[in-house]
Amino acid sequence: MAAPIGLRPSLTATSYIHVVPVESVSTDFVSLIAKAVQHADVVQAAAARWQAEKFGVAAAAAAQLPRGAVYGEAGLANGTSTSPYSYGVRVSVPLYDGYSAGYATDAQRATSQAAHDGALDELSATLVDLVAAAAAIRRASQTLDARRAQFANVQDLLATIVRERKAGMASKVDTDQVEAQLAQVEIDIATAQSAGLQAEESFARIAGSAPTHVGAIGSIAAQLPSSLNAGLTLALRENPKLAQRVGLALAAQFATRSIAASFGPTMSLDLSAGARGDLNGSLASATDIRAAIRLEVPIAFGTEAAVRKSAHSAQAAEFETSAARSGVTAGLSSAYGRLANSRRSLSLAYDALERARTVRSGMNVERDLGQRSIFELLGAQSAFAEAQIRVYSLTYDIVVAEHLLAAQLGRIDDIYGVSLD
């Protein structure tokens, strides 16, 4: 059972999100996301709506219970000196309503479950958004480090070229080339800084504040089905958006039955017990005890239209469920394909990074021997930085793709150990 942590102090709101410890590749990252999602008001709102629908079940069921009232009255009789009074209790016990109230309760129960699944879908989507924002913060930080390292290398090269130019071994064109590259790297640094600020804003928009540091994220692949078929089986059973649509369709069916039954006859047992008399004592008091079976047959107009309207609404809900099921199937197939492509691309990117590293090292040696130009060395340094950044970008793509897949499978909340209450 999930243990409550991090409840926000508030006079008007209660946290509905609870966290339990969970094993993952990076426990620090799991902790970061699990704590941040507790501050997501959109999830809190969805969970509160679910709580409201839960109480709606009891309210709907109350229509099947006996209803009673205590009454009392006293006054003056016109044209007489008497002051009549009466008091007592009345109870009406429903006996038969064609199960209209029962269907209405079933409909509310299905609506409550759909609200839970909708809140879970909101939680899953918010977790994905937080992960994407945090991964973007890390990508921007890594990119900034790579650009700063590139800037330092170009600065060293510029100092070397300045010395060589004083010695008559380099031209002004060589100096200009390096300075132009230095200016470009400065622009790239500013771009990376802006990307980091934008990612922090995205995270803070959800959680209220952004982390000062995002460490290694790792992979959640071990916690996901490895094959598309296994994933489809799981998603069709656990996807919260699909489950929500199923619940709403079921609620619409029960609502249609309730409306149809409400136009039929009803029967109740009416019981009452009381007394009446005169406050002045001029009339003797008397008790009044009654029991009656009440049968009501409504005379309603527009019955067929009301039932047909509800029936068509139920049919629409069925179509929406079918569309959601098709969306899950298509989306999952695409997600597995994108993830596989990103992993292949990352493998190639690592190979390219090692080649770029080797080329840069060789260029430095050959430049010292006078066998390479400034332009070639600048190109090798730039290619190495770009190779690093490509690895960071593809790593980000894989992190996001894995978490999108986990959300579609209905498993991302389990991975991060969060639940609704």
N, C-alpha and C positions, 0 to 999 in steps of 0.2 A: 504494500500500500504506500502511496506517495506521502511523504512527510512534508508538512507545510514549512516553508522557509521564506524569508524576505517579504513578509506581509507589509504592505505599505500603510503607514499611519495616516488615517483619514477619518473625518467625521461623517463622510457621506458614501465612501466606497470601500468595498472589501476585495481583497485579492482572491481570485478564483483559480490561480495557477500555482501548482505545487511541484516540487522538484525532489527527486531521489538520486543518490549517487549512481553513476553509470560508467562502465568501462568504455574507453575509446582510445584511438590512436593518440590524441592530444587531450588530456584531461583538463588542461588549462583553457583550451579553446571551448570545450564543452561547458565548463563552468562559466566562461564569459557569456556565451550565448544563452545558457539557461537562466542566468541572473538578469540579463538584458530583457528577455521576453516577458518577464514579470512586470515590466514597466510599460508594456505595449497596451495602451488604452483601447485600441480596436479589438484586441483579444479579450480584455476584461469586459468590454461592452457585449461582445458575442456570448461570453459565458454568463453574464447577468441575464441576457434574454433567455438563455436556456433555463436558468433557475426560475424565471418567471413562468415559462411554459410548464415546468414541473409542477408548480403550484396550481396551474390551470387544470391539471388532471384531477386533483382533489375537488376543485370547484365544479368541474363537469360531473363528477361522480355524485356530488351532493344532490343533483336533480333526481336521483333514484331513491333518496332517503325520505323518511317521513318529515312533514313540515308541520310545525305547530305554532300556536300563538296564545298568549294570555290576554284577555280583554277585560275591560271594565268601563262602565258608563253610568252617569247619574244626571238628573236634570229636573225640570219642572214640566208638568203636564198642563197644557193650555186649557183654561177654563175650569180647573180643579185646584184643590189645595194639596194634591199629592206631589211627592217628589220621587218618582220611580228610579230604581237603580238595577243594574244587572252586572254580573261578573262571571268569569269562568275560563275554561281552556278549550281550545279547539285543536284537533290533530287530523291531518289528512295523510293517509298511507297509500302511496302509489301501488296499484296492483297490476296494471297492464297499460303499456303505451306503445305496443308493437316493437319494443326494444329501441325506441328512438333515443332515449337518454343514454342507453348502453352504447349504441353506435356513436353518439356524440362523445362519450368518454373514450371509446376506442380511437376516435379521430384525434382527440386531444393528446392521448398517449403517444400516438404516432407522430404528431406534431412536435411533442416534447423531445422524442428521440431524434427527429430531424433537426431540431434546434441544437441538440448536443453535437450531432455530426457536423452541422454548419459551424459551430464554434470550434470544433476540432480542425475543420478545414481552414478556418481563419488562423488558428494557432500554427498549422503547418505552413501556410503561406508566409506568415510573419517570421517564422524560423528561417525559411529560405531567404527572405529579404535581409534578415540580420546576418546570416552567413555570407551572403553575397556582398553586403556592405563591409563586413569585417575582412573578407578575402580581398576586396578592392583596396582597403586601407593597407594591408600587408603588401599587395602588389605595388602600390604607389611607393611605399617605403623602400622596397627592394629596387624598384626602378630608380628612385632618387639616389640610392647608394651606388648603383651602377653608373649613373650619369656623373656623380661627384667624383668617382674613381676615374672615369674617363676625362673629366675636367682636369684633375690633378696630373694625369699622364700628358695631356696636351700642354699644360702649363710647363711641365718639365721639358717637353720637346721644344717649346717656344724659347725657354732659357738657353737650351743647347744651340738652337738656330741663331739666336742673337750673338752668342759667343763665336759661332762659326762665321757669321757675317762680319764681325769685327776683324776676324782673322783672314777675311777674304775668301772663305770656303763656301759661302752661301750668298744668295742674292736677296734682293728686296721681295721678289716674287715668292721665295720660300717663306720669308717672314709673314707676308700677307696671307699665304695659304693657311699657316698655322693659326694666325689671329682670326681668320674667318671661321676656322673650325672651332676655335675657342668660343666665339660669339654664338655659334650654332648650339654648342653644348650648353651654354648658359640659358638659351631659350628652352632647350629640352629639360633642364633642371626646373625652370619656372613652370613648365607644363606638368611635370611630375608632381610638383608641389600643389598645383591647382587640382590635379586629380585626387591627391590625398585629402585635400580640404573638402572636395565634393563627396568623397566616400565617407568622411567623418560626418558630414551633414546628413547623409542618408541614414547612417546608423543612429545619430542623435535624434532624428525626426521620429524614430520608432521608440528608442529606449530613453530619450531625454538627455543623454550625454554619450560621447564617443570614447572608446578606450584610448589610453595614451600609448599603448603598445599592443600589437597583435603578433603573437609568436607563431611557431609552426602549427599548421592546421592538421596535416595528415590526411589520410584517406578513410572513408567509411565503406569502401568496397566490400570488405569482409562481412559486413552486416547486411548486404543486399543480395538478392537472388542473382546467381551468375548467368542464368539463361532467360531469354525473353518469355518462354512458355511458363516457367516457374513464376516469373514476375507478373504475368497476366493473371494467373490463377490467384495470386495474392492480392493484386490490385482490384480485381472484380469483387473480392470479398471485403477488402479493408479500405479502399479509397474513400475518404470522408465525403467528398463532393458527390460521388455516386450514391453513397449510403444516404446522404441527405435527400437526394432526389427520390430514392426508393421510399423513404419515410413520408415525404410529402405526397407521393402518389397514393400510398396506403391511406393516409389521412383523408385525401380527397374521396377515395372510395367509401370510407366509413361515413363521411359527411353526406354523401349522396344517399346512402341507406337511411341515415338519420332523418334527412329531410322528407324522404318518401314515407317513412313510418310516422312522421309527425302529423300527417294529414289523415291518419286513421283514427279509429275510436280509442278512447282511453277509459280506464276504470280505476276508481280509488275508493278506499274505505274512509269515510268521514266520521270522526268521533268527537263528541263535545260533552262537557259537563260543566254546570254552573248553577247559579241561583239568581233570583230576582225578587224584588220587594219594593217597599216604600220607606224612604228615609224618615217620614213622619210617623210611621207605624200604623197608618190607617188601613194598609193592606197587608195581609199575611204574606210572609216570604215563602218562596217555593223553590225547590231544586228542579233542575232541568237536565236530564241525561239523554243523549241521543246517539244512535249509531245508524249509519246509512251507507249503502253502496251507491256510488255515483257513477253513472255511465254517460259519457259525452261523445257525441258523434259530430265532429266539426263540419260545418258547411262552408267550404273554402272555394274561392274562385282563383284561377291561375295556378292551380296545383301542378298541372302537367308542365307548364312553362318553368316553374321553380325547380322541378325535378330534372327536367332536361338541361336547364342551365348548369345545375350541379354536376350532372352526368358528363357534360361536355368539358367542364373544368377538370374532372377526373381524367377524362381522355387526354386532355392537354398535358396533365401531369405525367401520364404514361409515356407520351411522346418525348417529354423532356427527360425522363429517365432513360429512354432508349438512346437519345442523343448523348446524354452523359456517358452511357456505357460505351458508345462508339468513340466518344472523345477520349476516354481512358485507354481504350485499345490502341487507337491511332497514336495518341501522345506517348504511350509507353514504348511502342515500337520505334518511334522517332527518337525518344530519349536514349534507348539502348544504342541505337545507331550513332547518334552524336557523341555519346560517351566513348564508344569504341574508336571513332575517328580521332577524337581529342587525345586519347591515350596513344594511338599510333603516331600522331603528330608530335606529342611530347617526347616520345622515344627518339624520333628523328631530330628533334630540336636539341636534345642532349648530345647526340652525335655531332651535330653542326657546331655546338658550343665547344666541344673538345677540339674540333678541327680549327675553329677560329682562334682558340687559345694557342694551338701549335703554330698557326700561321703568324700570329702576333709576335710570339717569341722568336720565330725564325726571322721575321722582318727586322726586329730590333738588332739581332746579331748581324744580319746582312747590311743593315743601315750603318752600323759601326764600321763595317768593312768597306763602305762606299759603294755597295752593290745595289742599293735600293734608294729610291727618291723619297723626299719628304711626303709627296702626295701618296705614294704607296704605303708608307708607314701610317699616315693618317687614316687611310682606308682600312688598314688592318685593325687599328684601334677602334674605329667606328664599328666595323663588322663584329668585333668581339663584344662590344657593349650591346649592339642590337641582338646578338645571339643570346646574351644573358636575359635581356628584356623579353625576348620571345619565349624563353623557358618560363619566366615568371607569368607571362600572360596565359600560356597554355595550362600552367598549373592552376591558375585562377579558373579557367574554363572548366577544368575537370572537377574542381571543388564544387562549383555551382551546378554542374551537370549531375554529379552524384547526389547532391542534396535535392535537386528538382525530382530526380528519380525516386529518392526516398520518400518525398512528399506524395508523389503519385501512388506509391505503394502503400501509403498510410503507415509508414514506419518512422518518420523523422522525429515524432514526439517520443518514441521509445528510445531512439538513439541518444537523444539529449535528456532523457529522463524526466520529461515534463508531462503533466496531465492536468485535466480540468476537474474542478470540484465545486 
